[in-house]
Amino acid sequence: MPFVNIKITRDTVTADQKALLIQGVTNLLRDVLGKNPATTVVIIDEVDTDNWGIGGESVTKRRAAGK
C-alpha cells in the first residue's frame, strides 16, 4: 500500500488542482511501479508560508522581496 505525502505552501492551489495531483500521483505509481490505485494513499499538507523557510527566510518574506 503506497503512501505519498505532498507538502505545498498554502496559497492559491485550488481543489481541482489538488484533485489532479492526487489522481496524477496515483496513476504514476500504477504506471511505473504497478501499484494498485485502490490501495494508494495520497495526502496533501498545506503549510502556511510563514511556516516554510528557504535560505534562512520564510517564504512569505522571500515572496515579498520578489525572490
Buried (B, 14 or more C-beta within 10 A) or exposed (E): EBEBEEEBBBEEEEEEEBEEBBEEBBEBBBEEEEBEEEEBEBEBEEEEBEEBEEEEEBBBBBEEEEE
